[in-house]
Amino acid sequence: MIDKDFIPKIDLSSLVINGATSPQSFDTIKEIKKACEDVGFFTVINHGIPNTSVEKIHSNCKKFFSLPLKKKLTFSPNKWNKKSDTLYRGYFPRTVNGKEGLDIGDPLLTTSMKELTQKEKFEVNHDMSLIDGEWQLNVNDYYDKVFSLGIILFRALICCISDNIELADIAFQRPKTFSTLRFNYYPKQDKPVEISSQDGVALGCETHVDSGIMTILYQDKKGGLQVQNRNNLQWYDVPHDPGSLVINSGLALQFLTNDYFKATNHRVLINKEERISIPFFFEPSYDFDLNPKYLGITDKPIHEINNYEIFLTQSLRKFTEYDRNI
């Protein structure tokens, strides 16, 4: 369903320039609060990430997926490449759930960081320099900028509930976070990944909520992303707006806020033509507890309190592409 007013559009310029605690950001934070309470999705403009950075990361994405399958599989976890010593990061083929993906972790993580790399899911990214000499520069630039945007938005969300603004820096310490930059490629699909049990619509990506605190998404003009209205359960198209990014709240934010901000169901319609999307899953440090008390919430916790590493392991079980002993 097309309703241009259902997904709020928020101008972040005052927040990016002045910060979450500035009186000049008060109205913007009110808009973010209302969007998260009512919809769980909104688009942002004047978000501080230059178009050149977005264009370069989009170019990286297109170059990678244009490689021969045999080459792409060399960057796969062990499930699809038995010579690989990784389980979590890397490429997964379209045979998994109808789309191809490449999961990229924090570029700051290096092999010398033994305390982290010995832990599950902390895997150094593959060397892509042979694909493109500019690859790593583009990834580093975009990852830095989108992570910084995540911090700005998380501080704004904290201000909706609490004055514990320092929580953002405690919860998100690079490279201890599980934050993931993903390249998604949806080929032209002849058969759906799922038929919606609600309305019988053919889907190219199953109905789900995201695991992290929030997702910051670039989507190309092909569109296809839909959001479910929590009240009437109808589905609404997320508009493509050049220069904007799509933000949605995730399950970790729901747990941390004791259901004050809820994760929202979304899905992608079957693709009649090729589609690219680049989500950034903004996820906290592995040892950060999703405890509502950090936000001054004294009600009895609705969810079991775990650190993010345990929470993520449990949450990933619902995603087919992570069915690989992680």
C-alpha positions in Angstrom: 0.0 0.0 0.0 1.4 3.4 -0.9 1.0 6.1 1.7 3.7 8.7 1.6 2.7 10.0 5.0 2.9 6.7 6.9 6.7 6.6 7.1 7.9 9.9 8.7 10.7 11.8 7.0 13.0 13.6 9.6 15.6 16.3 8.9 18.5 15.5 11.1 20.5 18.6 10.4 20.1 20.2 13.9 20.8 16.9 15.7 23.9 16.2 13.6 25.3 19.8 14.1 24.3 20.4 17.7 24.1 17.0 19.4 21.3 15.3 21.3 21.5 17.4 24.5 21.2 20.8 22.7 17.9 22.6 23.0 18.1 23.1 19.2 17.7 19.4 18.8 14.5 19.1 21.0 12.0 19.1 18.2 14.0 16.6 16.1 14.2 14.2 19.1 10.4 14.6 19.5 9.9 13.5 15.9 12.2 10.5 16.3 10.4 9.5 19.5 7.0 9.7 17.9 8.3 7.8 14.8 9.7 4.9 17.0 6.6 4.8 19.1 4.1 4.8 16.2 5.8 3.1 13.4 9.3 1.9 14.2 10.5 3.1 10.8 11.4 6.6 9.5 13.6 8.1 6.8 16.3 10.7 7.4 17.7 13.5 5.3 20.7 15.8 6.1 22.1 12.9 8.0 25.7 13.8 7.6 26.8 11.1 5.2 27.9 12.6 1.9 26.4 11.3 -1.3 29.9 10.5 -2.5 30.4 8.0 0.4 27.1 6.3 -0.4 27.9 6.2 -4.1 31.3 4.6 -3.5 29.9 1.9 -1.2 27.2 1.2 -3.7 29.9 0.8 -6.3 31.7 -1.7 -4.0 28.5 -3.6 -3.7 27.9 -3.8 -7.4 31.5 -4.8 -8.2 31.4 -7.7 -5.7 28.1 -9.2 -6.8 29.2 -9.0 -10.5 32.1 -11.4 -9.7 31.8 -15.1 -10.9 30.1 -17.3 -8.2 33.3 -19.3 -7.8 35.2 -16.2 -6.9 32.5 -15.0 -4.5 32.5 -18.3 -2.7 36.2 -17.9 -1.8 35.0 -15.2 0.6 32.4 -17.5 2.2 32.2 -19.0 5.7 33.0 -22.6 6.1 29.5 -23.8 5.4 29.9 -22.9 1.7 33.7 -23.0 1.4 35.3 -25.9 3.3 38.7 -24.2 3.0 37.5 -21.2 5.0 38.2 -20.8 8.7 35.4 -18.4 9.3 31.8 -19.2 10.3 30.1 -15.8 10.6 31.5 -13.1 8.3 31.6 -13.2 4.5 29.5 -14.1 1.5 26.4 -16.3 1.4 24.9 -17.5 -1.9 21.3 -17.1 -3.2 20.6 -20.8 -2.7 20.1 -20.0 1.0 17.1 -17.8 0.8 16.8 -16.3 -2.6 19.3 -13.4 -2.2 23.0 -13.0 -2.0 24.8 -11.3 0.8 28.1 -10.2 2.1 28.5 -9.5 5.8 31.4 -7.1 6.8 32.5 -6.6 10.3 34.3 -3.7 11.9 37.4 -2.8 9.8 39.2 -1.9 13.0 39.4 -5.5 14.0 42.8 -7.1 13.3 44.4 -10.5 13.7 46.6 -9.0 16.5 43.5 -8.5 18.7 43.7 -12.0 20.1 41.3 -11.3 23.0 38.5 -10.5 20.6 39.4 -12.8 17.6 39.3 -15.9 19.9 35.7 -15.1 20.7 32.9 -16.5 18.6 31.7 -14.2 15.7 34.8 -11.9 15.9 36.3 -12.6 12.5 38.7 -10.3 10.6 37.2 -9.3 7.2 38.5 -10.8 4.0 41.1 -9.0 2.0 39.3 -7.5 -1.0 42.2 -5.5 -2.4 42.4 -7.8 -5.5 38.8 -6.9 -6.4 39.4 -3.1 -6.2 42.3 -1.1 -4.8 39.8 1.4 -3.4 37.6 -1.3 -1.7 39.0 -1.0 1.8 39.1 2.8 1.7 35.4 3.0 0.7 34.4 0.4 3.4 36.4 2.2 6.1 34.9 5.6 5.2 31.3 4.4 5.0 31.6 2.2 8.1 33.0 5.1 10.2 30.3 7.5 9.0 27.3 5.2 9.4 28.6 4.1 12.9 28.8 7.7 13.9 25.3 8.3 12.7 24.2 5.3 14.8 25.7 6.9 17.9 23.9 10.2 17.1 20.6 8.5 16.7 21.1 6.2 19.8 21.9 9.3 21.9 18.6 10.8 20.7 16.7 7.7 21.6 18.3 7.7 25.1 17.1 11.3 25.5 13.5 10.2 24.9 13.7 8.1 28.1 16.7 9.0 30.3 19.4 11.5 30.8 22.1 8.8 30.8 23.6 10.0 27.6 26.9 8.4 28.4 25.3 5.0 27.8 26.0 5.4 24.1 29.7 5.4 24.6 29.6 2.6 27.1 27.4 0.3 24.9 29.2 1.0 21.6 32.9 0.5 21.8 34.8 -0.3 18.6 35.9 -2.9 17.7 34.0 -4.7 20.5 30.6 -4.3 18.8 28.9 -6.8 16.5 27.9 -4.0 14.1 27.6 -5.4 10.6 27.7 -3.7 7.2 25.8 -5.9 4.8 25.6 -5.9 1.0 22.4 -7.5 -0.3 21.8 -8.4 -3.9 18.3 -9.6 -4.9 18.3 -11.1 -8.4 15.3 -11.1 -10.6 13.2 -13.8 -8.8 11.0 -16.3 -10.5 9.6 -17.9 -7.4 9.1 -16.3 -3.9 11.1 -17.1 -0.8 7.8 -17.0 1.1 4.1 -16.5 0.5 2.7 -14.3 3.2 0.3 -16.2 5.4 -1.5 -13.0 6.2 -2.3 -11.6 2.7 -0.9 -14.2 0.2 1.6 -11.8 -1.2 4.8 -13.3 -2.8 7.9 -12.2 -1.0 11.6 -11.9 -1.9 12.6 -11.5 1.7 10.6 -13.1 4.6 8.7 -11.2 7.2 11.0 -10.4 10.1 12.3 -7.9 12.7 16.0 -7.0 12.9 18.1 -8.2 15.8 20.1 -5.0 16.6 19.5 -1.7 18.3 18.7 -0.2 14.9 19.3 -0.6 11.2 20.5 2.2 8.9 19.6 1.3 5.4 20.4 2.5 1.9 18.0 1.1 -0.7 18.1 1.7 -4.4 15.2 3.1 -6.4 13.8 -0.4 -7.1 12.0 -0.3 -3.8 10.0 -3.3 -2.6 10.6 -2.8 1.2 7.3 -2.8 3.2 6.5 -2.1 6.8 3.6 -3.4 8.8 1.3 -1.0 10.6 1.1 -2.2 14.2 -2.5 -1.1 14.6 -4.3 -2.3 11.5 -1.6 -4.9 10.4 -1.7 -3.5 6.9 1.5 -3.2 4.9 3.0 0.1 3.6 5.7 0.8 1.1 8.9 2.4 2.3 9.5 5.2 -0.3 12.8 5.6 -2.1 14.0 9.1 -1.6 17.3 10.0 -3.1 19.7 11.3 -0.4 17.7 9.7 2.4 18.4 6.7 4.5 15.9 4.4 6.2 16.1 3.8 9.9 14.3 1.1 11.9 14.4 0.0 15.5 15.4 -3.5 16.3 14.7 -6.2 18.8 17.7 -5.3 21.0 16.3 -1.8 21.5 12.9 -3.3 22.4 14.6 -5.5 25.1 16.7 -2.6 26.4 13.7 -0.3 26.7 11.5 -2.9 28.2 9.2 -2.8 25.1 8.9 1.0 25.2 10.3 1.1 21.6 9.2 -2.0 19.7 10.8 -3.7 16.7 8.5 -3.6 13.6 7.8 -6.4 11.1 9.0 -5.7 7.6 9.4 -7.6 4.4 10.5 -7.3 0.8 8.2 -8.0 -2.2 9.3 -10.5 -4.8 11.8 -8.8 -7.2 10.7 -8.4 -10.8 14.1 -6.8 -11.5 17.5 -6.8 -9.7 17.7 -4.9 -6.4 20.5 -3.8 -4.1 20.2 -2.8 -0.5 22.9 -1.9 2.0 21.8 -2.2 5.6 24.1 -1.3 8.5 23.0 -3.4 11.6 24.0 -1.1 14.5 24.8 -3.6 17.3 26.4 -3.0 20.7 29.5 -4.5 22.3 29.3 -8.2 23.0 29.5 -7.7 26.8 26.8 -5.0 27.0 23.8 -6.1 29.0 20.4 -5.3 27.6 19.2 -4.1 31.0 16.4 -1.5 31.1 17.8 -0.1 34.4 20.5 1.7 32.4 17.7 3.9 31.1 16.2 4.4 34.6 13.4 1.9 33.8 12.4 0.4 37.1 9.4 -1.8 36.0 9.9 -5.5 36.2 11.9 -6.6 33.1 9.6 -8.2 30.4 12.5 -10.1 28.8 15.4 -12.1 30.2 18.4 -9.9 30.7 21.5 -11.1 28.8 24.6 -9.6 27.4 24.4 -8.9 23.6 26.5 -11.8 22.6 24.0 -14.3 24.2 21.0 -12.3 22.9 22.4 -12.2 19.3 23.1 -16.0 19.2 19.5 -16.6 20.2 18.1 -14.1 17.8 20.0 -15.3 14.8 18.4 -18.7 15.0 15.4 -17.4 13.1 17.4 -16.4 10.0 18.1 -19.1 7.4 21.3 -17.5 6.3 22.8 -18.0 9.8 22.0 -21.7 10.0 25.7 -22.6 10.2 26.6 -23.6 13.8 27.3 -20.1 15.1 
